Amino acid sequence: MKYIDVPELARLNSMLRFSSGDSKVCGRLEAYSCKHAGYDKKLAKTIDQNISDTLATSPETYITSPFGSLSNSSNRKLFLYFISTLNSSFPDYDFSNLRPEQIQKECSLRTVANTINATLAEAFEHEGQTLCDQLWMTLYDAINPEECEIYSYVPDLDSDPLSDGKLWSFNYFFYNKKLRKLVFFTCFSKRTYGLDFDASSCEENDNDSDDGAVSDNSEDFREPMDD
């Protein structure tokens, strides 16, 4: 995926990093154009071929998914967009083995907005109504959610490194097919007991990354491009 540098999102992200009692909240929004490049492109081809091979031997495997049947190339492409976005957003982890059932299609923008607002209620109370208004104004300017299909990534609580030790988290994809662009909104809260947690950068240095599927590729795959 091609990372799009959107200054308004960067400013908003700085407001979504704060302390709350004995925990830290860290949120960020990132915009991507739906275009594979470099390692991203090679990985997409590999995963697409693996899905095609599975369908050839077990056609019932991917009959249903949040995107529809993965025998449809457009549905597979959308699934690959989400894998590539997660790999780009979390370059220390490898989401190549993401399962379709770990992605959920959201029924409505209103439901998603209510969930986000309720989850971040403490943040909005701290910053006032201004933060809530700015969040949605910025999101509308970046992607126009009313024109989007909205999906969420549901981590596997037993094995997913991004769910480890989290009090709560959400991961939403706002996919605008017409613009061939998506915005990924990820946010979590985690207790800070004994942890060196840098709220300004959302980095955790508690050496718990060994529990997850860590990527062998240390390169940050986000490739900036002009909006």
Backbone bond lengths (Angstrom), bond angles and torsions (degrees), N, CA, C in turn:
res aa  C-N    CA-C-N  psi(-1)  N-CA   C-N-CA  omega(-1)  CA-C   N-CA-C  phi
1 M - - - 1.453 - - 1.522 109.50 -
2 K 1.307 116.23 148.45 1.460 121.12 177.69 1.524 109.17 -96.14
3 Y 1.317 114.85 114.14 1.459 120.56 178.82 1.522 110.08 -69.57
4 I 1.333 117.20 132.66 1.454 122.33 179.83 1.518 109.17 -107.41
5 D 1.306 116.13 122.83 1.462 121.03 179.92 1.530 109.06 -80.17
6 V 1.333 115.93 109.17 1.463 121.81 179.68 1.523 107.86 -116.31
7 P 1.330 119.00 104.47 1.468 121.65 -176.24 1.522 113.54 -54.96
8 E 1.325 117.62 -35.90 1.472 120.46 -179.55 1.527 110.96 -63.83
9 L 1.327 116.57 -37.10 1.463 119.74 177.34 1.529 110.46 -68.74
10 A 1.311 116.72 -38.99 1.470 120.29 179.09 1.527 111.02 -62.10
11 R 1.326 116.60 -41.48 1.463 119.84 178.81 1.524 110.85 -65.92
12 L 1.328 116.09 -39.80 1.457 120.13 178.81 1.525 110.19 -65.77
13 N 1.325 117.06 -40.48 1.460 120.74 -179.23 1.527 112.00 -58.50
14 S 1.332 116.76 -36.11 1.460 119.63 179.52 1.523 111.63 -65.36
15 M 1.326 116.87 -24.77 1.463 121.28 178.59 1.518 111.84 -83.42
16 L 1.329 116.47 -16.28 1.464 121.22 -177.13 1.527 111.77 -97.53
17 R 1.325 117.11 22.64 1.458 122.97 176.53 1.519 108.05 -126.62
18 F 1.315 116.45 111.13 1.463 118.40 -175.22 1.524 110.27 -159.31
19 S 1.329 114.98 164.69 1.459 122.03 176.33 1.519 109.36 -91.65
20 S 1.335 114.90 145.59 1.458 120.83 177.45 1.521 107.90 -141.62
21 G 1.336 116.39 94.48 1.457 119.77 -176.80 1.509 110.62 65.28
22 D 1.352 116.52 -124.97 1.455 120.73 -179.73 1.526 111.70 -97.07
23 S 1.307 116.93 23.61 1.462 120.82 178.81 1.521 110.30 -135.12
24 K 1.309 113.92 165.83 1.454 121.51 176.31 1.516 108.67 -118.62
25 V 1.323 116.04 143.67 1.458 121.81 174.45 1.517 107.47 -114.30
26 C 1.315 115.82 133.31 1.458 120.50 -179.43 1.519 109.38 -137.00
27 G 1.317 115.89 119.17 1.455 120.65 178.06 1.515 110.54 -130.32
28 R 1.333 115.93 152.67 1.460 120.07 175.50 1.523 109.79 -155.64
29 L 1.304 114.18 150.45 1.458 121.95 175.84 1.520 108.02 -120.26
30 E 1.316 116.28 133.35 1.457 121.83 -179.62 1.522 109.59 -130.98
31 A 1.313 115.69 137.06 1.463 121.37 179.38 1.530 109.74 -102.59
32 Y 1.334 115.76 140.53 1.459 121.71 179.44 1.529 109.56 -137.01
33 S 1.318 115.51 142.12 1.458 119.12 168.24 1.522 107.13 -86.12
34 C 1.307 117.10 146.58 1.466 121.46 -176.32 1.524 109.58 -84.62
35 K 1.322 113.73 73.88 1.455 120.60 -179.77 1.510 108.09 -146.25
36 H 1.338 115.83 121.90 1.455 119.84 179.44 1.523 110.33 -78.84
37 A 1.327 115.33 146.47 1.459 120.05 179.84 1.520 109.89 -150.77
38 G 1.343 116.41 147.19 1.458 121.69 174.86 1.518 113.43 58.19
39 Y 1.330 115.25 -134.19 1.474 120.89 179.63 1.516 110.71 -56.34
40 D 1.321 115.82 -37.31 1.455 123.33 179.07 1.526 110.74 -54.44
41 K 1.325 116.49 -44.57 1.459 122.41 -178.19 1.528 111.00 -67.00
42 K 1.334 116.35 -42.45 1.465 120.16 179.28 1.519 110.60 -64.17
43 L 1.338 116.53 -42.26 1.456 120.64 -179.87 1.518 110.87 -63.64
44 A 1.330 117.09 -42.19 1.462 121.38 179.90 1.523 110.51 -60.42
45 K 1.316 116.77 -41.47 1.471 120.41 179.75 1.525 110.54 -64.68
46 T 1.328 115.98 -40.36 1.464 120.29 -179.65 1.526 111.20 -64.92
47 I 1.334 116.42 -46.88 1.465 120.35 -179.27 1.524 110.51 -65.99
48 D 1.332 116.73 -41.14 1.465 120.43 178.92 1.526 110.71 -61.11
49 Q 1.322 116.78 -40.58 1.459 120.52 178.85 1.519 110.60 -66.85
50 N 1.334 117.46 -39.52 1.468 120.66 178.79 1.528 110.95 -62.64
51 I 1.331 116.30 -41.22 1.468 119.95 178.23 1.525 110.32 -64.74
52 S 1.337 116.26 -43.22 1.471 120.76 179.50 1.521 110.90 -62.17
53 D 1.326 117.22 -41.00 1.469 121.06 178.93 1.525 110.84 -64.24
54 T 1.342 116.28 -41.50 1.467 120.32 178.40 1.523 110.95 -63.83
55 L 1.322 116.46 -41.55 1.464 120.30 179.40 1.529 111.52 -65.56
56 A 1.315 116.38 -31.75 1.463 120.21 -179.19 1.521 111.57 -68.09
57 T 1.325 116.77 -33.98 1.469 120.48 -178.14 1.532 112.53 -97.41
58 S 1.336 116.52 -30.33 1.472 121.34 -179.80 1.522 109.34 -136.68
59 P 1.323 117.33 75.27 1.475 120.84 -173.86 1.517 114.40 -59.73
60 E 1.333 118.20 -19.79 1.459 120.70 -179.16 1.526 112.45 -80.35
61 T 1.344 117.39 -10.17 1.458 121.08 -173.67 1.516 112.75 -59.95
62 Y 1.324 116.91 -45.33 1.458 120.63 -174.71 1.529 111.77 -117.03
63 I 1.334 116.81 35.44 1.461 119.63 179.70 1.515 110.75 -63.07
64 T 1.317 115.99 -41.01 1.462 119.66 179.76 1.523 109.61 -120.69
65 S 1.298 115.21 143.74 1.463 122.94 175.41 1.517 106.49 -162.30
66 P 1.324 118.83 169.31 1.464 120.21 177.52 1.527 112.90 -60.18
67 F 1.347 116.35 -17.09 1.467 120.61 -178.91 1.520 112.53 -101.25
68 G 1.337 116.16 -1.05 1.456 119.90 -170.35 1.521 108.50 96.56
69 S 1.300 118.07 -173.01 1.456 121.79 -178.14 1.526 110.67 -63.94
70 L 1.331 115.85 133.28 1.455 119.82 179.12 1.521 112.47 -79.88
71 S 1.331 116.64 2.95 1.469 119.18 170.39 1.520 109.97 -71.96
72 N 1.347 115.90 -17.41 1.458 121.97 175.86 1.528 109.24 -84.13
73 S 1.328 116.95 124.67 1.465 120.74 -174.76 1.530 112.25 -63.06
74 S 1.336 117.97 -33.55 1.468 120.65 179.35 1.521 110.85 -66.82
75 N 1.334 116.52 -37.93 1.465 120.00 178.30 1.527 110.86 -68.21
76 R 1.335 116.03 -39.50 1.467 119.54 176.96 1.524 110.35 -63.31
77 K 1.316 116.14 -39.90 1.466 120.26 -179.05 1.518 110.85 -61.67
78 L 1.331 116.93 -41.01 1.460 120.42 179.15 1.531 110.45 -64.27
79 F 1.319 116.43 -43.00 1.459 121.19 177.63 1.532 110.17 -59.25
80 L 1.335 116.84 -42.18 1.456 121.58 179.40 1.527 111.64 -66.58
81 Y 1.329 117.16 -32.92 1.469 119.85 175.53 1.530 110.26 -58.64
82 F 1.323 115.86 -42.83 1.462 119.72 -177.20 1.530 111.29 -68.60
83 I 1.328 116.37 -41.09 1.468 119.82 176.92 1.524 110.30 -61.07
84 S 1.331 115.93 -46.00 1.465 120.52 -179.13 1.524 111.34 -64.13
85 T 1.334 116.51 -38.35 1.469 120.01 178.85 1.523 110.71 -63.48
86 L 1.323 117.01 -45.60 1.467 120.48 179.21 1.530 110.88 -62.76
87 N 1.333 116.97 -41.79 1.462 120.02 177.99 1.526 111.37 -63.83
88 S 1.319 116.98 -37.50 1.457 121.18 -179.64 1.523 111.18 -72.22
89 S 1.329 116.04 -40.41 1.458 120.53 -177.14 1.524 112.13 -74.64
90 F 1.329 116.69 -31.27 1.473 122.01 179.78 1.530 108.52 -124.28
91 P 1.337 118.21 75.06 1.468 121.39 -172.42 1.527 114.44 -65.68
92 D 1.330 118.78 -13.02 1.461 120.78 177.96 1.524 112.54 -82.74
93 Y 1.321 117.07 -6.20 1.461 121.63 -177.75 1.527 110.68 -123.30
94 D 1.317 114.71 156.92 1.456 121.18 -179.20 1.530 108.91 -117.91
95 F 1.333 116.32 116.67 1.461 121.40 -178.07 1.525 112.19 -103.53
96 S 1.323 116.54 22.99 1.464 120.41 -177.35 1.521 112.53 -59.65
97 N 1.336 116.44 -29.04 1.464 120.48 -176.93 1.532 112.75 -96.32
98 L 1.315 116.05 17.44 1.464 119.81 177.46 1.529 110.31 -56.39
99 R 1.320 116.49 135.85 1.458 121.00 179.55 1.528 110.07 -96.85
100 P 1.324 117.99 144.68 1.468 120.67 -179.25 1.521 113.15 -53.90
101 E 1.334 117.32 -34.98 1.462 119.89 -177.63 1.528 112.49 -70.71
102 Q 1.330 117.50 -9.28 1.464 120.25 176.14 1.527 111.66 -84.07
103 I 1.316 116.76 -3.47 1.457 122.44 173.78 1.529 108.36 -108.78
104 Q 1.293 115.88 132.89 1.465 121.20 -178.20 1.521 109.70 -120.91
105 K 1.321 116.91 131.96 1.463 120.19 176.22 1.519 108.76 -85.82
106 E 1.337 115.99 126.98 1.455 121.10 -178.07 1.524 110.51 -82.46
107 C 1.335 115.20 144.12 1.459 119.76 -172.84 1.520 113.29 -76.52
108 S 1.327 117.76 -29.29 1.466 118.68 -177.78 1.519 111.34 -161.15
109 L 1.323 115.52 154.30 1.462 121.20 175.46 1.519 110.62 -63.12
110 R 1.334 117.41 -38.08 1.457 120.58 -178.90 1.532 111.01 -60.24
111 T 1.323 116.33 -43.30 1.461 120.48 179.78 1.520 110.98 -63.30
112 V 1.328 116.14 -43.99 1.463 120.73 179.33 1.522 110.54 -63.84
113 A 1.324 116.70 -45.45 1.466 120.79 -179.85 1.522 110.89 -60.82
114 N 1.328 116.60 -42.96 1.464 119.79 179.27 1.529 111.57 -63.49
115 T 1.335 116.31 -39.11 1.458 120.52 179.41 1.525 111.16 -65.74
116 I 1.328 116.14 -45.95 1.464 120.58 179.65 1.523 110.50 -62.99
117 N 1.323 116.49 -47.26 1.467 119.98 -178.41 1.524 111.77 -62.57
118 A 1.339 116.01 -41.18 1.460 119.81 -179.79 1.529 111.23 -67.50
119 T 1.343 116.06 -41.77 1.463 120.37 -179.03 1.519 111.29 -64.71
120 L 1.320 115.92 -38.34 1.462 120.49 -178.15 1.521 112.99 -96.39
121 A 1.331 116.48 19.01 1.471 120.52 -175.90 1.522 111.33 -54.90
122 E 1.319 116.72 -39.15 1.459 118.98 -178.73 1.526 110.40 -65.82
123 A 1.326 115.72 -38.04 1.463 119.10 177.88 1.518 110.38 -65.44
124 F 1.314 115.77 -45.06 1.454 119.26 -178.72 1.528 111.16 -65.36
125 E 1.341 116.58 -34.57 1.459 120.00 178.12 1.526 109.98 -66.91
126 H 1.326 115.16 -37.44 1.463 120.10 -179.00 1.527 111.37 -69.54
127 E 1.336 115.99 -44.05 1.458 120.69 -175.85 1.527 112.66 -91.69
128 G 1.339 115.73 -12.80 1.450 118.77 -178.16 1.520 111.82 88.37
129 Q 1.311 115.90 176.61 1.458 122.13 -177.89 1.524 112.06 -62.20
130 T 1.327 116.10 -21.43 1.465 119.96 -178.37 1.522 111.93 -58.39
131 L 1.341 117.04 -42.28 1.457 120.38 -178.95 1.512 110.95 -64.83
132 C 1.319 116.69 -43.92 1.466 120.71 179.32 1.525 110.12 -60.07
133 D 1.311 116.21 -47.05 1.467 120.26 -179.70 1.523 111.08 -63.41
134 Q 1.326 116.18 -42.72 1.457 119.57 -177.88 1.518 111.70 -67.24
135 L 1.332 116.20 -37.29 1.458 120.34 177.90 1.513 111.15 -55.53
136 W 1.328 116.60 -51.48 1.461 119.64 -175.09 1.529 112.35 -77.55
137 M 1.324 117.58 -31.63 1.461 119.61 175.32 1.530 110.47 -64.13
138 T 1.325 115.95 -42.63 1.457 120.27 179.84 1.523 111.00 -66.76
139 L 1.323 116.61 -41.15 1.457 120.85 179.49 1.529 111.10 -64.82
140 Y 1.334 116.22 -39.65 1.466 119.45 178.01 1.517 110.62 -64.97
141 D 1.325 116.99 -40.21 1.464 119.89 179.54 1.525 111.45 -66.68
142 A 1.330 116.05 -34.67 1.466 120.31 -174.78 1.518 113.50 -80.08
143 I 1.342 117.52 -35.34 1.465 119.18 -170.23 1.523 114.29 -142.34
144 N 1.343 118.64 -15.11 1.468 124.12 -174.07 1.538 110.81 54.19
145 P 1.323 117.51 79.82 1.465 121.56 -175.48 1.525 114.64 -55.50
146 E 1.325 118.16 -26.67 1.463 119.94 -178.88 1.527 111.96 -66.48
147 E 1.330 117.00 -19.32 1.459 121.20 177.65 1.525 111.94 -98.43
148 C 1.314 116.92 4.04 1.466 121.09 -172.13 1.527 113.14 -99.50
149 E 1.322 113.90 151.57 1.452 121.19 159.27 1.532 105.15 -88.32
150 I 1.318 116.91 134.26 1.463 120.08 -176.49 1.526 109.69 -114.88
151 Y 1.311 114.95 129.08 1.461 122.26 178.74 1.523 108.68 -126.72
152 S 1.320 115.51 158.63 1.458 119.86 175.36 1.522 109.42 -130.07
153 Y 1.317 114.45 147.79 1.456 121.11 175.03 1.520 107.79 -94.74
154 V 1.334 116.28 126.20 1.462 122.05 -178.36 1.528 108.39 -109.15
155 P 1.330 117.87 102.82 1.466 120.12 -177.63 1.521 111.99 -63.42
156 D 1.319 115.12 149.89 1.457 122.61 172.08 1.521 107.31 -79.61
157 L 1.326 117.22 110.63 1.465 120.85 -174.07 1.517 113.16 -62.27
158 D 1.342 117.02 -22.71 1.460 119.69 -176.69 1.521 113.25 -85.88
159 S 1.337 117.40 -23.32 1.459 117.85 -172.89 1.518 114.81 -137.23
160 D 1.317 118.22 -11.77 1.452 119.51 -174.03 1.527 111.17 -80.31
161 P 1.338 117.87 125.94 1.471 119.79 -177.76 1.516 113.10 -64.24
162 L 1.325 117.97 -25.67 1.458 119.80 -177.42 1.523 112.96 -78.70
163 S 1.327 117.29 -10.32 1.466 119.90 177.35 1.527 111.61 -99.42
164 D 1.316 117.11 -9.43 1.459 121.37 -174.60 1.524 111.40 -64.29
165 G 1.328 115.68 119.28 1.450 121.03 174.97 1.514 115.94 74.84
166 K 1.310 117.94 7.50 1.454 120.54 -177.53 1.525 110.74 -84.59
167 L 1.327 116.81 139.25 1.462 121.34 173.35 1.516 109.74 -74.17
168 W 1.315 115.34 -40.61 1.463 122.12 173.92 1.525 108.28 -161.10
169 S 1.313 115.58 160.91 1.459 119.85 176.65 1.515 108.99 -160.24
170 F 1.311 116.18 157.44 1.466 120.95 168.29 1.518 108.85 -144.94
171 N 1.334 114.75 153.79 1.462 122.09 -177.83 1.529 108.10 -144.10
172 Y 1.323 116.54 104.27 1.466 121.31 -176.58 1.524 111.64 -112.38
173 F 1.333 114.72 139.47 1.456 122.11 172.30 1.534 108.20 -109.10
174 F 1.325 117.07 120.83 1.454 122.24 173.28 1.527 106.47 -101.71
175 Y 1.328 116.26 104.25 1.464 121.41 -173.19 1.518 110.45 -105.00
176 N 1.340 116.10 116.14 1.456 121.76 177.97 1.525 108.06 -104.49
177 K 1.321 115.63 101.98 1.466 121.02 -175.26 1.518 110.93 -64.04
178 K 1.319 117.01 -38.37 1.463 121.00 -177.74 1.525 111.26 -64.29
179 L 1.321 116.44 -40.39 1.460 120.99 -179.84 1.527 112.38 -85.05
180 R 1.327 117.16 -9.16 1.464 122.78 -174.65 1.538 109.57 51.80
181 K 1.318 113.44 51.17 1.459 120.22 -176.32 1.525 108.61 -148.69
182 L 1.320 115.73 154.04 1.462 119.51 173.42 1.512 109.90 -140.87
183 V 1.325 115.36 155.53 1.454 122.49 172.82 1.524 107.43 -117.74
184 F 1.309 115.65 129.04 1.459 122.20 178.43 1.518 108.10 -103.56
185 F 1.338 116.23 123.97 1.463 122.35 -179.51 1.514 107.67 -116.71
186 T 1.317 116.32 110.37 1.460 121.34 179.52 1.517 109.48 -120.24
187 C 1.311 116.59 141.99 1.463 120.75 -179.08 1.525 108.72 -155.07
188 F 1.330 116.35 145.07 1.457 119.91 177.22 1.515 110.05 -151.11
189 S 1.328 114.89 164.03 1.456 122.52 172.84 1.526 107.51 -127.27
190 K 1.324 114.97 139.22 1.456 119.61 -178.24 1.516 109.72 -145.53
191 R 1.325 116.59 140.20 1.456 120.34 177.94 1.523 109.91 -66.65
192 T 1.318 115.84 152.54 1.457 120.77 -174.68 1.520 113.33 -107.87
193 Y 1.328 117.78 9.24 1.465 119.68 -179.70 1.531 111.02 -55.80
194 G 1.306 116.56 116.96 1.460 120.33 174.75 1.509 114.83 69.99
195 L 1.327 118.38 7.61 1.450 120.43 -176.76 1.523 110.75 -106.60
196 D 1.322 114.63 144.37 1.463 120.20 172.36 1.517 106.43 -93.90
197 F 1.300 116.15 93.78 1.467 121.80 -172.95 1.522 108.77 -112.14
198 D 1.323 116.30 117.04 1.458 121.70 179.78 1.513 108.85 -93.47
199 A 1.330 117.77 99.33 1.460 121.24 -176.71 1.512 112.42 -64.56
200 S 1.335 117.58 -26.52 1.454 119.27 -177.99 1.517 112.61 -70.76
201 S 1.354 116.51 -25.59 1.459 119.49 -179.01 1.516 112.84 -118.01
202 C 1.332 117.10 -3.59 1.466 122.35 -178.37 1.518 111.96 60.76
203 E 1.309 117.10 32.13 1.451 120.09 178.57 1.517 110.00 -101.36
204 E 1.327 115.32 142.55 1.449 121.26 177.33 1.508 108.16 -117.28
205 N 1.336 116.57 131.80 1.454 121.02 -177.73 1.518 110.51 -120.93
206 D 1.344 115.63 48.82 1.461 119.43 -177.56 1.515 112.87 -102.58
207 N 1.351 115.97 13.03 1.461 121.93 174.43 1.522 113.03 57.50
208 D 1.331 118.02 34.48 1.459 119.46 178.30 1.514 111.56 -103.97
209 S 1.330 117.58 10.90 1.464 119.46 -177.44 1.518 112.22 -71.10
210 D 1.349 117.69 -17.11 1.455 119.46 -179.06 1.509 112.60 -67.45
211 D 1.340 117.51 -14.57 1.458 120.34 -178.59 1.511 112.28 -78.53
212 G 1.317 117.44 -13.17 1.451 119.97 -172.95 1.501 112.95 -112.05
213 A 1.316 114.32 -177.45 1.454 121.18 178.35 1.514 108.04 -84.45
214 V 1.338 115.59 88.97 1.454 119.74 -176.14 1.513 109.73 -83.98
215 S 1.303 115.80 134.72 1.449 121.04 -178.88 1.512 110.50 -71.85
216 D 1.344 116.10 143.47 1.448 120.33 174.22 1.515 110.89 -79.35
217 N 1.330 117.05 -9.46 1.440 121.92 -176.58 1.510 109.14 -99.30
218 S 1.319 118.14 109.18 1.456 121.44 -175.80 1.510 113.16 -83.34
219 E 1.322 117.43 -5.53 1.459 120.77 -178.84 1.526 110.56 -69.96
220 D 1.319 117.02 138.15 1.454 121.58 174.02 1.514 107.40 -80.60
221 F 1.335 118.02 115.80 1.452 122.07 -171.56 1.528 112.82 -81.14
222 R 1.313 118.06 -2.97 1.454 119.70 179.67 1.523 109.55 -70.76
223 E 1.303 116.44 119.32 1.449 121.28 -179.30 1.525 109.03 -111.92
224 P 1.344 117.24 108.03 1.455 119.44 -176.05 1.520 112.35 -61.93
225 M 1.309 115.04 144.80 1.451 120.96 172.18 1.515 107.54 -145.73
226 D 1.272 117.24 157.49 1.461 120.81 -179.79 1.499 110.53 -68.69
227 D 1.341 117.54 144.65 1.461 121.95 179.07 1.518 108.99 -72.51
